Amino acid sequence: MRRADLERGASRAAVLASLLTAGCGTIAPQVAYPNVQAGGVVAQAPRAAAAPGRPNPTLAGLHAADQRVADVAYRIVTANAALCSDVKPRTGLVLQTALQYSPRVRAQAERELRIGDAASVDVVASGSPAAEAGLRSGDVLLAVDGQALSTGAASAPTAGADERPATYAPVENAQAALDAALAQGPVRLRVRRGAAELEVVVPRRIGCAYDAQVMPGSELNASADGRHVFISAALVDYASSDDNLAVVLGHEFAHDVLHHRQREDEEGFARGVLGQLGSSPASHMVAEKEADYVGLYLAARAGYDISGAPYFVGHIPTVAGDLGLTHPSNGEREAAVAATRDEILTKRQRGEALIPTPATASMQAH
């Protein structure tokens, strides 16, 4: 929902000069998002939320954030498969390994989370195939359809690298094996739970091919890269209800569903100048408005209560300055989300399908 800081050493004047001389076009809207002015929204009582800027959470706090995000993300990607051009089987599993933690905290992670070098289950999304199969947090994955999984190996520490993870290989290998097996049908997993080994069968369920990951951090931040959604632990905490969290994740998933990263890259603006932006500010403004519009549909289609969404998005603390070049103001967002909410509720009352209204025929259910 925010772009990255500008490159170090690039002055605001230099960036603005680049924008004025770049001569870039603007991506064409794919959906008929509301064009509104700020104001006119009836305020609602604010929901309890954590203040921004709080310290990084504990490992236990990250685990709790992982569970909330997994639950909400799973509902969104499976409820909206018909709107996604990229789909794949979804298990509801979030995997981890001790090797993904920096050497500074790895021993603590091994002790508190009871994990090792192999891929193990971090959390299981509620109502997912993995939950139906009986998988639990802490289960260690040993084999997929009879094929043993490899573990990673931590490289020798180097100077200045004490904050870097050793490797994600165990998780990447396990996920690749799961994806390949699920492409053929239900998958048989052998896992270790405590001292016992057991086999479970995980059914196949299709969803959008995008995942969500929690990142440590005290800033209220979220982003999407075309395949993944990243959300800070602080923003998970700030979105104190799952309905609010669905609004945030819906917005970021909408960037992926609408292929904004790819479309902005194709526009050809130098990504190095504006970090994550990668396109003209006008194009990014279109993308943000589309993501608010489509994201609310994604949340509503997943069964979340969107009645309080306008107040929530209109009062998320933002960073002043350059953000105004690429994002609507909070007041404009609040008014637009209120209009989108009313559009969705009207369609629901009429018994119409909850499909975002296309700007052209390109946006439709597959």
C-alpha positions in Angstrom: 0.0 0.0 0.0 3.1 2.2 0.2 6.0 2.4 -2.2 9.6 2.0 -1.1 11.7 5.0 -0.2 13.5 6.7 -3.0 17.0 5.5 -3.7 19.6 7.0 -1.4 21.2 10.1 -2.8 18.4 10.8 -5.3 16.9 14.2 -4.4 13.3 15.0 -4.7 14.1 17.7 -7.3 16.0 15.2 -9.5 13.2 12.7 -9.3 10.6 15.2 -10.2 12.7 16.3 -13.1 13.0 12.7 -14.3 9.2 12.4 -14.2 8.7 15.6 -16.2 11.1 14.4 -18.9 10.3 10.7 -19.0 7.4 11.1 -21.4 5.7 7.9 -20.2 2.1 7.1 -20.8 -0.4 5.9 -18.2 -1.7 2.4 -18.0 -5.3 2.1 -19.0 -7.8 1.2 -16.2 -9.1 -2.3 -16.3 -12.0 -1.8 -14.0 -14.6 1.0 -13.4 -13.3 2.2 -10.1 -15.2 5.2 -8.6 -13.9 8.7 -9.4 -14.7 10.6 -6.3 -13.6 13.6 -4.3 -12.5 13.4 -0.7 -15.2 14.0 2.0 -18.8 13.2 2.3 -18.3 9.9 4.2 -20.2 9.4 7.4 -17.6 8.6 10.1 -17.9 5.5 12.1 -16.6 4.7 15.6 -12.9 3.7 15.3 -12.1 0.1 16.1 -9.3 -0.7 18.6 -6.0 -0.8 16.9 -2.3 -0.8 17.9 -0.4 2.4 17.4 2.1 2.4 14.6 5.8 2.3 15.2 5.7 -0.4 17.9 8.8 -2.6 18.3 9.4 -5.7 16.3 7.3 -8.6 17.6 8.6 -11.7 19.4 8.9 -15.0 17.6 5.7 -16.0 19.2 4.1 -12.8 18.0 5.3 -13.5 14.5 3.8 -17.0 14.7 0.4 -15.5 15.7 0.6 -13.0 12.9 1.4 -15.9 10.5 -1.7 -17.7 11.6 -4.0 -14.7 11.1 -2.6 -13.9 7.7 -2.8 -17.6 6.6 -6.4 -17.8 7.6 -7.5 -14.7 5.8 -5.3 -15.2 2.7 -6.5 -18.7 2.2 -10.1 -17.6 2.2 -9.4 -14.8 -0.2 -7.4 -16.9 -2.8 -9.8 -19.8 -2.8 -13.0 -17.7 -2.9 -11.7 -15.7 -5.8 -10.1 -18.4 -8.1 -12.7 -17.5 -10.8 -11.2 -14.0 -11.0 -7.6 -15.1 -11.3 -5.8 -16.0 -14.5 -3.0 -17.6 -12.4 -4.3 -20.5 -10.3 -2.8 -23.5 -8.5 -3.7 -26.1 -5.9 -3.7 -24.6 -2.4 -3.0 -26.6 0.8 -3.3 -23.9 3.5 0.2 -24.8 4.7 2.8 -22.2 5.7 6.2 -23.9 6.0 9.3 -22.8 7.8 12.8 -23.9 8.7 15.3 -22.8 11.3 17.7 -22.0 8.5 15.6 -19.1 7.3 16.4 -17.2 10.5 19.6 -15.3 10.8 22.4 -16.9 12.9 21.8 -14.2 15.6 18.3 -15.6 16.4 18.5 -19.1 14.9 19.1 -20.9 18.2 16.2 -19.0 19.8 14.0 -20.0 16.9 15.0 -23.6 17.3 14.3 -23.6 21.0 11.0 -21.5 21.1 9.5 -22.8 17.8 10.9 -26.3 18.1 12.1 -26.4 14.5 15.2 -27.7 12.8 16.9 -27.7 9.4 14.0 -29.6 7.7 10.8 -28.0 6.4 8.2 -28.0 9.1 4.7 -26.6 9.4 4.5 -23.1 10.8 0.8 -22.7 10.6 -2.2 -24.4 9.0 -5.0 -22.2 7.6 -8.4 -22.8 9.1 -10.7 -24.8 6.8 -7.9 -25.7 4.4 -7.1 -29.1 2.9 -4.1 -29.3 5.3 -6.4 -28.7 8.2 -8.9 -31.3 6.9 -6.0 -33.8 6.7 -5.1 -33.2 10.3 -1.8 -31.5 9.9 -0.6 -29.4 12.8 1.9 -26.7 13.5 5.3 -28.3 14.3 4.8 -31.3 12.0 8.1 -32.0 10.1 7.7 -32.9 6.4 9.6 -36.1 5.5 8.3 -37.2 2.2 5.8 -36.3 -0.6 4.2 -39.2 -2.4 7.0 -41.5 -1.2 9.8 -39.2 -2.2 12.0 -38.1 0.7 12.6 -34.4 1.1 16.1 -33.0 1.4 17.1 -30.6 4.1 19.4 -27.5 3.7 22.8 -26.9 5.1 23.8 -23.7 6.8 26.9 -22.1 5.3 29.7 -20.9 7.5 29.0 -17.5 8.9 30.9 -14.6 7.3 31.7 -11.2 8.6 28.8 -8.9 8.6 26.3 -11.6 7.6 24.9 -12.3 11.0 21.5 -10.9 10.0 21.2 -12.9 6.8 19.3 -16.2 6.6 21.4 -19.2 5.7 19.0 -20.7 3.1 15.3 -21.1 2.3 16.1 -24.3 0.4 14.3 -26.8 2.7 11.0 -24.8 2.3 11.5 -24.1 -1.4 12.2 -27.8 -2.1 9.2 -29.0 -0.1 6.9 -26.4 -1.7 8.1 -27.4 -5.2 7.5 -31.1 -4.4 4.0 -30.3 -3.1 3.1 -28.2 -6.1 4.2 -30.9 -8.5 2.4 -33.6 -6.7 -0.8 -31.6 -6.3 -0.9 -30.8 -10.0 -1.7 -34.6 -10.4 -4.3 -34.9 -7.6 -4.4 -35.4 -3.8 -0.9 -35.8 -2.2 0.3 -38.2 0.4 2.6 -36.7 3.0 4.8 -38.5 5.6 5.4 -36.3 8.6 7.1 -36.6 11.9 5.1 -35.4 14.9 7.1 -35.6 18.1 8.6 -39.2 18.2 6.0 -40.6 15.8 5.8 -40.7 12.0 2.4 -40.7 10.3 1.0 -40.4 6.8 -1.8 -38.1 5.7 -3.6 -37.4 2.4 -4.0 -33.7 1.5 -6.9 -33.1 -1.0 -6.6 -30.8 -3.9 -8.3 -27.4 -3.9 -7.7 -24.6 -6.4 -7.1 -21.0 -5.6 -5.3 -18.0 -6.9 -1.5 -18.6 -7.3 -0.5 -15.9 -4.9 0.7 -16.2 -1.3 1.0 -13.8 1.6 4.0 -13.5 3.9 4.4 -11.7 7.2 7.6 -9.6 7.5 9.1 -8.4 10.8 8.9 -4.6 11.0 7.4 -1.8 13.1 6.2 0.3 10.1 2.6 0.0 8.7 3.6 -1.4 5.3 2.4 -3.9 2.7 3.3 -4.6 -0.9 2.9 -7.0 -3.8 5.4 -8.2 -6.4 3.2 -10.0 -8.9 3.3 -13.4 -7.2 3.6 -12.6 -3.5 2.0 -10.3 -1.0 4.2 -9.0 1.9 2.7 -7.4 5.0 4.5 -6.1 8.1 3.8 -7.6 11.5 2.9 -4.1 12.7 0.2 -3.7 10.0 -1.2 -7.2 10.9 -1.5 -6.0 14.5 -2.9 -2.6 13.4 -5.7 -4.3 11.4 -7.1 -5.5 14.7 -10.0 -7.5 13.1 -9.9 -10.1 10.4 -12.4 -8.0 8.4 -9.8 -5.1 8.4 -7.0 -7.5 7.6 -9.0 -8.8 4.6 -9.3 -5.3 3.3 -5.5 -4.9 3.4 -4.7 -8.3 1.9 -7.5 -7.9 -0.6 -5.9 -4.6 -1.8 -2.5 -6.3 -2.2 -3.8 -9.4 -3.8 -5.7 -7.2 -6.3 -2.3 -5.8 -7.5 -1.3 -9.4 -8.3 -4.7 -10.4 -9.8 -4.6 -7.3 -12.1 -1.0 -7.9 -13.0 0.0 -4.4 -12.1 3.7 -5.1 -11.6 3.9 -6.6 -15.1 1.9 -3.9 -16.7 3.9 -1.1 -15.1 7.2 -2.9 -16.1 5.9 -3.1 -19.7 5.3 0.6 -19.7 9.1 0.9 -19.5 9.7 3.6 -16.9 13.1 3.1 -15.1 12.3 1.1 -11.9 15.7 2.2 -10.5 14.6 5.8 -10.3 11.5 5.2 -8.1 12.3 1.9 -6.4 9.2 -0.3 -6.4 7.2 2.2 -8.4 8.6 1.2 -11.8 6.2 3.3 -13.8 4.9 6.9 -14.0 3.2 8.3 -10.9 -0.1 8.5 -12.9 0.1 4.8 -13.7 0.7 3.9 -10.1 -2.2 6.1 -9.1 -4.4 4.1 -11.4 -3.1 0.9 -10.0 -3.8 2.0 -6.4 -7.3 3.0 -7.2 -8.0 -0.3 -9.0 -6.5 -2.2 -6.1 -8.8 -0.5 -3.6 -11.8 -1.3 -5.8 -11.0 -4.9 -6.8 -9.6 -5.6 -3.3 -12.9 -4.8 -1.6 -14.6 -7.2 -4.0 -12.1 -9.9 -3.1 -12.7 -9.4 0.6 -16.5 -9.4 0.2 -16.5 -12.5 -2.0 -14.5 -14.3 0.7 -17.3 -13.5 3.2 -15.7 -10.7 5.2 -17.7 -7.8 6.5 -16.8 -4.7 4.5 -19.2 -2.3 6.2 -16.4 -0.6 8.2 -13.8 -0.6 5.3 -14.2 3.1 4.4 -13.3 4.3 7.9 -10.4 1.8 8.2 -8.7 2.7 5.0 -9.4 6.4 5.5 -7.6 6.5 8.8 -4.5 4.3 8.3 -1.5 6.6 9.1 0.4 7.4 5.9 3.7 9.0 5.1 3.5 12.5 3.8 5.5 13.9 0.9 6.3 11.8 -2.2 3.5 9.3 -1.4 1.0 11.9 -2.6 2.5 11.6 -6.1 1.4 8.0 -6.4 -1.5 7.3 -4.0 -4.9 8.9 -3.4 -5.3 10.9 -0.2 -6.9 9.2 2.7 -10.0 11.2 2.3 -10.3 10.2 -1.4 -9.7 6.6 -0.5 -12.4 6.7 2.2 -14.9 8.1 -0.3 -14.0 5.7 -3.1 -14.1 2.6 -0.8 -17.5 3.8 0.5 -18.8 4.0 -3.1 -17.4 0.6 -3.8 -18.9 -0.9 -0.6 -22.3 0.5 -1.6 -21.9 -0.9 -5.2 -21.2 -4.3 -3.7 -24.1 -4.2 -1.3 -26.5 -3.1 -4.1 -25.3 -6.0 -6.3 -25.8 -8.4 -3.3 -29.3 -7.1 -2.7 -30.2 -7.5 -6.4 -28.8 -11.1 -6.4 -26.1 -10.1 -8.9 -22.7 -11.7 -9.1 -20.0 -9.9 -7.1 -17.7 -9.2 -10.1 -15.9 -5.9 -10.4 -17.4 -3.8 -13.1 -14.9 -3.8 -16.1 -13.7 -0.7 -17.8 -13.6 -2.9 -20.9 -14.4 -6.5 -21.6 -11.0 -7.6 -20.4 -12.0 -7.9 -16.7 -14.3 -10.9 -16.4 -14.5 -14.2 -14.6 -12.5 -16.9 -16.2 
